[in-house]
Amino acid sequence: MDNELYIEKSNFKILLMLSGAILFVIGGFWIILGPPSDRKTLIVIIIGGYGGIIFFGYGTYVLIRQLFSSKVGIKINNSGFIFDNTHPNDCFLKWDEIVQIETIYERKQKILNIYLKDPESFIDRQKNKLKKRIMRFNLDNYGTPVSISTNGLKIKHDQLKAILQTWIQKNNSTKA
């Protein structure tokens, strides 16, 4: 096994997600600017219209940044792996920090949960406050701050799980 492995982003998958996000932004504008009707209440306009524009507008921004970024999706080496190259120092996991990798299903989507020995210290390392809050939410709801989806990557879920488990076994056995 080589000393480093790079898992590329899938620009096609990112483009598909971007198309969907743009459609939801357009839908939000349609709700706000569309013809008035009796069923169109203030709640629908605020939640459906403005909420859709804000949420999916931010998603559009993030996906456009990913699409034009030259960074890889995941970088794996003998020390550990980086699962978010926009914050490589915050999102570096050492192999000996990992306890277990498990697949969960969230709304028919496979997600890799990476369980850590000390999840609190990993969350405390985060500099980005939004990322810290998301990790805290994940820890409270899923038992781990680290969840990885392969939606934007050029790899299948089961392949990524097998690769990570192989690297964990390889690197933890050499330290024992």
Buried (B, 14 or more C-beta within 10 A) or exposed (E): EEEEBEBEBBBEBBEBBBEBBBEBBEBBBEBBEEEEEEEBEEEEBEEBBBEBBEBBBEBBEBBBEBBEEEBBBBBBBEBBBBBBBBBEEBBBBEBEBBBEBBEEEEEEEBBBBBBBEEBEEBBEEBEBEEBBEBBBEBBEEBBBBBBBEBBBBBBEBEEBBEBBEEBBEEBEEEEE
